[in-house]
Amino acid sequence: MLEQTQISRYPSPGGHGFAAEDANNLNDKLRGKIAEVIGISNELNGPDRVVNGVFVQSKYYRRAYDTVAAAFDSNSGYYRYEGQVLEVPKDQWEDCVKFMRKRIEQGKVRGSKNPADAEKIVHQGSVTYQQAKNIARAGNIDSLIFDAKTQIVTSISVFPISFAVTFAHSRWRGESLKDATLAALGCAVLSGSTMILTGVVSAQLLRTGIGVFGATSVRNGVSAISCTSVGREVAHRIATGSLGKSVTGAAAVNHVSKLLRTNAITAAIAAVVTSTPDFYRATFKRSISWQQFAKNTTINAAGVVTGTAGWIGGAAVGSAFPGIGTVAGGLVGGIVGSLEQLERAIDEIRLEST
C-alpha cells in the first residue's frame, strides 16, 4: 500500500534517500527476506531498516566517498552506526568498501581492527544512486517499474479475496457453480488489474506538486480535528488500524494525513479507471446511452468512496482487537462498502461472456 511507503518524502530535498530505502526494502521482500522500514521516527543514529534481524543504515550520495563519510561523526570521526551494516548504492559498493577499509585502518570503527571487515559492514544495495533518484521522480522507467512491483505485491492478496467474495455472492444469488466460478475469475482479474493501474497512476501523481499540495491541505485539516479529544481518539484508532500497532500523538496525525491524502488521490484515479470502459461503450461502441454512462459513473464513484471509507472505518473498529482484528476489519469494511459496485461488476462480466 502506498501509505506504507515514504512516497510523501520523495519530492523533498534528499528524497532519493527515502526512495532508496523503499526500493531496497521491496526488493528484499521479493527475495523472500523479512524486511521492514523502521527509521520513520528519525531516531538519532537509529537504523533505517531491519532485514532478517539485521539492522541496516542506508546512505545514498552522489560520490562513494561522500556516501561513506556520511556514516561517520564529523567531530569525533568515529562510525556513527555501531551494530548496523551500511547500505550503499549498488554501483558504489566496491569504492565504498575501499573507503571503509581506510577508516578501519585509522581506528575509526569501534570493535573492528581488521580492514577485511569492511566487506561485512558495507552492504550493496539493490539499486544504484541514479535509479534511486529516478524512483523519487515521476515519469520515468525506474519509478514506473518500482510502482508496478509495489502494486503487484499488493494485488496478489486481492485476487483470492476478490475471487472468494464474488464466488460466494454469485452462489447466494442462485448462480450455477460454473457461472459463479467464471464470474469470480473475471472479477478477480478485473479488480487486480484495476488496482495495479490505479496504484501506479496514483503513485506517479503523489510525486508531483499535486501530492505536495494535498499533503499540506489534508494535514492541516487532520491537525485541526485532532485538537479535540474525540478527534485524537479517531486518529489513534485509524492509525493503529492501518499500521497494525498502537500509534498516538503527532505520529498518528501524520499517518492519518498521509492515509487520507493517498486514498483521496487513489479514489479519484480509481473512479476514472472504472468508468473508462463505460466511456468507450458510450463514445465508440454506442452500446449504452450517455444517461446510462452518467448513472454508471455515479455508481462507480460511490462504490470507490464507500469502499475506501469502509476500509478505513473497518480498520479503525478492528483496532480494538490487535493483529487479525485490524486486517479483518479493513477487509470487511471495504467489501461491504463496495458491494453494490461488486454486484454490477458481476452483471457486466456475465453480459460480456454471453
C-alpha positions in Angstrom: 0.0 0.0 0.0 1.2 3.5 -0.9 0.8 4.9 2.6 3.2 2.3 3.9 6.0 3.7 1.8 7.7 7.0 2.3 6.5 8.4 -1.0 5.4 11.7 0.6 9.1 12.5 1.2 10.2 11.7 -2.4 9.7 15.3 -3.7 11.7 16.8 -0.8 15.5 17.6 -1.0 17.2 14.3 -0.4 14.1 12.4 -1.2 16.1 9.9 -3.3 17.4 8.5 0.0 13.9 7.6 1.2 13.2 6.2 -2.3 16.3 4.0 -2.0 15.1 2.7 1.4 11.7 1.7 0.0 13.2 0.2 -3.2 15.8 -1.9 -1.3 13.1 -3.0 1.2 10.7 -4.1 -1.6 13.5 -6.0 -3.4 14.5 -7.7 -0.2 10.9 -8.8 0.4 10.7 -10.1 -3.2 13.7 -12.2 -2.5 11.9 -13.8 0.4 13.6 -11.9 3.2 11.7 -10.4 6.2 12.3 -6.7 5.7 10.8 -3.6 7.3 11.4 0.2 7.1 11.7 1.3 10.8 13.5 4.6 10.6 10.4 6.7 10.0 10.6 8.1 13.6 14.0 9.7 12.8 15.7 8.4 16.0 19.2 9.8 16.2 21.6 7.3 14.7 18.8 4.7 14.6 18.6 2.1 11.8 16.6 2.8 8.7 15.6 -0.8 8.1 15.8 -4.3 9.6 16.3 -7.3 7.3 16.2 -10.8 8.7 17.0 -9.4 12.1 20.0 -7.3 10.8 19.8 -3.5 11.3 20.6 -1.5 8.2 21.6 2.1 7.7 21.1 3.4 4.2 23.3 6.1 2.7 22.9 7.3 -0.9 25.2 10.2 -2.0 26.5 11.1 -5.4 30.0 10.0 -4.7 31.2 6.9 -2.9 33.5 9.0 -0.7 30.6 11.1 0.5 28.4 8.1 1.0 30.9 6.5 3.4 31.8 9.9 5.0 28.1 10.5 5.9 28.3 7.4 8.2 31.0 9.0 10.4 30.7 11.7 13.0 32.0 15.0 11.7 33.5 15.8 15.1 34.9 12.6 16.5 35.4 10.9 13.2 34.0 7.6 14.5 31.5 5.3 12.8 28.0 6.5 14.0 26.0 3.3 13.5 27.5 0.7 15.7 25.7 -2.7 15.3 24.4 -1.7 11.9 25.5 -2.5 8.3 25.9 0.4 5.9 23.8 0.0 2.8 25.2 1.9 -0.2 24.3 2.4 -3.9 24.8 -0.7 -6.0 27.2 1.0 -8.3 29.4 2.4 -5.5 29.9 -0.7 -3.4 33.5 -1.6 -4.4 34.7 2.0 -3.8 32.7 2.2 -0.6 34.4 -0.9 0.7 37.8 0.6 -0.1 37.0 3.8 1.8 35.7 1.8 4.8 38.9 -0.2 4.9 40.9 3.0 5.3 38.5 4.1 8.1 39.1 0.8 9.9 42.8 1.2 9.5 42.6 4.6 11.1 40.8 3.0 14.0 37.6 4.9 13.4 35.2 1.9 13.5 34.9 0.7 17.1 35.2 -3.1 17.5 36.8 -3.6 14.1 40.6 -3.8 13.6 40.7 -6.0 10.5 40.3 -4.0 7.3 38.7 -7.1 5.8 35.7 -6.4 8.0 34.8 -3.6 5.6 33.0 -6.1 3.3 30.9 -7.2 6.3 30.0 -3.7 7.3 29.3 -2.3 3.8 26.2 -3.8 2.2 25.5 -3.5 -1.5 22.0 -2.0 -2.2 19.8 -3.4 -4.9 19.5 0.0 -6.8 22.1 2.5 -8.0 22.3 6.1 -7.0 20.7 7.2 -10.3 17.9 4.6 -10.0 17.1 5.9 -6.5 16.9 9.5 -7.9 14.7 8.3 -10.7 12.4 6.4 -8.4 11.9 9.6 -6.4 10.6 11.4 -9.5 7.6 10.9 -11.7 7.5 9.9 -15.4 10.5 7.6 -15.9 11.0 3.9 -16.3 12.6 3.3 -12.9 9.8 4.9 -11.0 7.1 3.1 -13.1 8.8 -0.3 -12.6 9.0 0.3 -8.8 5.4 1.4 -8.6 4.3 -1.6 -10.7 6.2 -4.1 -8.5 4.7 -2.5 -5.4 1.2 -2.7 -6.7 1.6 -6.3 -8.0 2.7 -7.4 -4.5 -0.5 -5.7 -3.1 -2.8 -7.2 -5.8 -1.6 -10.7 -5.1 -3.6 -10.7 -1.8 -6.6 -9.0 -3.5 -7.0 -11.8 -6.1 -8.0 -14.6 -3.8 -10.1 -12.3 -1.6 -12.0 -10.9 -4.6 -12.5 -14.4 -6.0 -13.9 -15.8 -2.8 -16.2 -12.9 -2.2 -17.5 -12.8 -5.7 -18.0 -16.6 -5.9 -19.9 -16.6 -2.6 -22.0 -13.6 -3.7 -22.9 -15.3 -7.0 -23.9 -18.5 -5.3 -26.1 -16.6 -2.9 -27.8 -15.1 -5.9 -28.6 -18.6 -7.2 -25.9 -18.9 -9.9 -24.6 -22.3 -11.0 -21.2 -23.5 -9.9 -19.8 -22.8 -13.4 -21.3 -19.3 -13.8 -20.2 -18.4 -10.2 -16.6 -19.6 -10.9 -16.4 -17.6 -14.2 -17.8 -14.5 -12.6 -15.3 -14.8 -9.7 -12.3 -15.3 -12.0 -13.4 -12.4 -14.2 -13.9 -10.1 -11.2 -10.7 -11.1 -9.5 -8.7 -10.4 -12.7 -10.6 -7.1 -13.2 -10.1 -6.0 -9.6 -6.4 -7.0 -9.6 -5.6 -5.2 -12.8 -7.6 -2.1 -11.8 -5.7 -2.0 -8.5 -2.3 -2.1 -10.3 -3.2 0.6 -12.8 -4.8 2.8 -10.2 -1.9 2.4 -7.8 0.7 3.2 -10.4 -1.0 6.3 -11.7 -1.7 7.5 -8.1 1.9 6.9 -7.1 3.1 8.9 -10.0 0.8 11.8 -9.1 1.9 11.7 -5.5 5.5 12.6 -6.6 4.3 15.8 -8.2 3.0 19.2 -6.9 -0.4 17.6 -6.5 0.8 15.3 -3.8 2.7 18.0 -2.0 -0.3 20.4 -2.0 -2.6 17.6 -0.9 -0.3 16.6 1.9 -0.3 20.1 3.4 -4.0 20.7 3.0 -5.1 17.3 4.5 -2.6 17.6 7.4 -3.9 21.0 8.3 -7.4 19.6 8.4 -6.5 16.5 10.4 -4.5 18.6 12.9 -7.5 20.8 13.5 -9.8 17.9 14.1 -7.2 16.2 16.4 -7.3 19.2 18.7 -10.4 17.6 20.3 -10.4 14.5 22.5 -12.7 12.7 20.1 -10.6 13.7 17.1 -7.4 12.4 18.8 -9.1 9.1 19.6 -10.3 8.7 16.0 -6.8 9.5 14.6 -5.4 7.0 17.1 -7.9 4.3 16.0 -7.4 4.8 12.3 -3.6 5.0 12.5 -3.5 1.9 14.7 -5.8 0.0 12.4 -3.8 0.9 9.4 -0.3 0.2 10.8 -1.3 -2.8 13.0 0.4 -1.3 16.0 -0.5 1.4 18.6 0.3 4.9 17.3 -0.6 8.2 19.1 0.0 11.9 19.1 1.8 13.6 16.2 2.7 10.2 14.7 -1.0 9.3 14.4 -1.8 12.7 12.9 1.0 12.3 10.3 0.0 8.8 9.3 -3.8 9.6 9.1 -2.9 12.7 7.0 -0.8 10.6 4.6 -3.5 7.9 4.6 -6.3 10.3 3.7 -4.3 12.2 1.1 -3.2 9.0 -0.6 -6.6 7.4 -0.6 -8.3 10.6 -1.9 -6.0 10.7 -4.9 -6.3 6.9 -5.4 -10.1 7.1 -5.1 -10.2 9.8 -7.8 -8.0 7.8 -10.1 -10.0 4.6 -9.4 -13.2 6.3 -10.3 -11.8 7.4 -13.6 -10.3 4.0 -14.4 -13.5 2.1 -13.5 -15.5 4.5 -15.7 -13.3 4.2 -18.8 -15.0 1.0 -20.2 -18.4 2.7 -20.0 -16.9 5.8 -21.7 -15.7 3.6 -24.5 -19.1 1.9 -24.8 -20.9 5.3 -24.9 -18.4 7.0 -27.3 -17.3 4.4 -29.7 -19.3 1.2 -29.3 -22.6 3.2 -28.7 -23.9 0.2 -26.7 -25.1 2.5 -23.8 -26.6 5.9 -23.7 -24.9 8.9 -22.1 -27.6 8.9 -19.4 -26.6 5.3 -18.6 -22.9 6.4 -18.6 -23.7 9.1 -16.1 -25.5 6.7 -13.9 -22.8 4.0 -14.1 -20.1 6.7 -13.3 -22.1 7.8 -10.3 -22.3 4.2 -9.1 -18.6 3.6 -9.7 -17.7 6.7 -7.8 -20.0 5.9 -4.9 -18.5 2.4 -4.7 -15.0 3.7 -4.6 -15.8 6.2 -1.9 -17.8 3.8 0.2 -15.2 1.1 -0.2 -12.4 3.4 0.9 -14.4 4.7 3.8 -15.4 1.2 4.7 -11.8 0.1 4.8 -10.7 3.0 7.0 -13.7 2.7 9.3 -13.4 -1.1 9.5 -9.7 -0.9 10.3 -10.4 1.6 13.0 -13.0 -0.6 14.6 -10.8 -3.7 14.2 -8.0 -1.9 16.0 -9.9 -2.7 19.2 -8.7 -6.3 18.5 -4.9 -6.1 17.8 -3.5 -8.2 15.0 -6.1 -10.0 12.9 -8.8 -7.6 14.0 -7.3 -4.7 12.2 -6.9 -6.7 9.0 -10.3 -8.3 9.2 -12.0 -5.0 10.0 -10.4 -3.3 7.0 -11.3 -6.1 4.6 -14.9 -6.5 5.8 -15.4 -2.7 5.8 -14.0 -2.4 2.2 -16.1 -5.3 0.9 -19.3 -4.1 2.5 -18.7 -0.6 1.2 -18.1 -1.8 -2.3 -20.9 -4.5 -2.5 -23.1 -2.5 -4.9 -20.2 -1.9 -7.3 -19.3 -5.6 -7.0 -22.8 -6.7 -7.9 -22.7 -4.5 -11.0 -19.3 -5.8 -12.0 -20.6 -9.4 -11.8 -23.5 -8.5 -14.1 -21.2 -6.9 -16.6 -18.9 -9.9 -16.6 -21.9 -12.2 -17.2 -23.1 -10.0 -20.1 -19.7 -9.9 -21.7 -19.4 -13.7 -21.6 -22.8 -14.3 -23.3 
